[in-house]
Amino acid sequence: MKLLLLLAPALIAVSTTLPAAETAPVKIYQAGTIAPSRYTVIDRLWVARWRTAFDVPSHADAAAATRELLEEAARAGGDGVVNLHCLARETGARHYCYGNVIKLK
């Protein structure tokens, strides 16, 4: 038991310095390019929550909005996003994206 207590700080230090496992990037699928039977929708980002009635993540450009949506899809455990749409009211306005996070079968 004493040995375990002595080694615990060293084990914790080693585990925090190991590189994180790389995950495959989340792929964007255009509507109609993948059959619905090949995936399951696991989340509808920025539209399936009550908070979107009051606040949706917005960005200065569509690329940043897409990047955040893909990062959130990866955190949700998705393999891809289908029906990705980005909107802006007018030129120079904030950009909003939404889409369905999918898990391939």
ROTI-610186 format. One record per residue (C-alpha): residue in one letter; x, y, z. Coordinates in steps of 0.1 Angstrom, whole numbers, plus 5000, padded with zeros to 4 digits. Layout:
REM ROTI-610186
<A,<X,Y,Z>>
...
This chain:
REM ROTI-610186
<M,<5000,5000,5000>>
<K,<5028,5024,5009>>
<L,<5045,5016,4976>>
<L,<5013,5025,4957>>
<L,<5011,5058,4976>>
<L,<5047,5066,4967>>
<L,<5042,5057,4930>>
<A,<5009,5075,4925>>
<P,<5024,5110,4918>>
<A,<5047,5094,4892>>
<L,<5019,5075,4875>>
<I,<4998,5106,4874>>
<A,<5026,5127,4859>>
<V,<5032,5100,4832>>
<S,<4995,5097,4823>>
<T,<4992,5135,4818>>
<T,<5022,5138,4796>>
<L,<5012,5110,4771>>
<P,<4999,5124,4738>>
<A,<4961,5121,4733>>
<A,<4949,5096,4708>>
<E,<4941,5113,4675>>
<T,<4905,5109,4664>>
<A,<4895,5108,4628>>
<P,<4882,5141,4615>>
<V,<4844,5146,4612>>
<K,<4835,5144,4576>>
<I,<4808,5167,4560>>
<Y,<4784,5148,4538>>
<Q,<4763,5166,4513>>
<A,<4726,5158,4513>>
<G,<4718,5128,4491>>
<T,<4754,5115,4489>>
<I,<4750,5090,4518>>
<A,<4719,5068,4522>>
<P,<4700,5074,4555>>
<S,<4702,5036,4561>>
<R,<4740,5039,4565>>
<Y,<4739,5062,4595>>
<T,<4721,5072,4627>>
<V,<4715,5108,4636>>
<I,<4729,5113,4672>>
<D,<4724,5151,4675>>
<R,<4710,5181,4657>>
<L,<4735,5208,4665>>
<W,<4722,5242,4674>>
<V,<4686,5234,4665>>
<A,<4675,5206,4690>>
<R,<4680,5226,4722>>
<W,<4658,5251,4739>>
<R,<4687,5276,4742>>
<T,<4688,5282,4705>>
<A,<4656,5302,4709>>
<F,<4678,5327,4727>>
<D,<4714,5322,4716>>
<V,<4732,5304,4688>>
<P,<4770,5303,4685>>
<S,<4780,5328,4659>>
<H,<4813,5337,4642>>
<A,<4828,5364,4620>>
<D,<4829,5340,4590>>
<A,<4814,5307,4578>>
<A,<4847,5289,4581>>
<A,<4850,5296,4618>>
<A,<4813,5287,4623>>
<T,<4818,5254,4604>>
<R,<4849,5246,4624>>
<E,<4831,5250,4657>>
<L,<4802,5229,4646>>
<L,<4826,5201,4635>>
<E,<4845,5203,4668>>
<E,<4812,5199,4687>>
<A,<4802,5170,4664>>
<A,<4835,5153,4673>>
<R,<4829,5158,4710>>
<A,<4794,5143,4706>>
<G,<4811,5112,4691>>
<G,<4800,5117,4655>>
<D,<4816,5104,4624>>
<G,<4802,5130,4602>>
<V,<4777,5159,4597>>
<V,<4749,5159,4571>>
<N,<4727,5187,4561>>
<L,<4752,5213,4572>>
<H,<4740,5249,4565>>
<C,<4756,5282,4574>>
<L,<4737,5314,4573>>
<A,<4744,5351,4576>>
<R,<4718,5379,4574>>
<E,<4738,5402,4553>>
<T,<4774,5408,4541>>
<G,<4796,5413,4571>>
<A,<4771,5399,4596>>
<R,<4777,5371,4621>>
<H,<4776,5335,4606>>
<Y,<4756,5307,4621>>
<C,<4758,5270,4612>>
<Y,<4737,5240,4620>>
<G,<4736,5204,4610>>
<N,<4729,5168,4619>>
<V,<4757,5148,4636>>
<I,<4757,5112,4624>>
<K,<4773,5079,4634>>
<L,<4780,5056,4606>>
<K,<4767,5020,4609>>
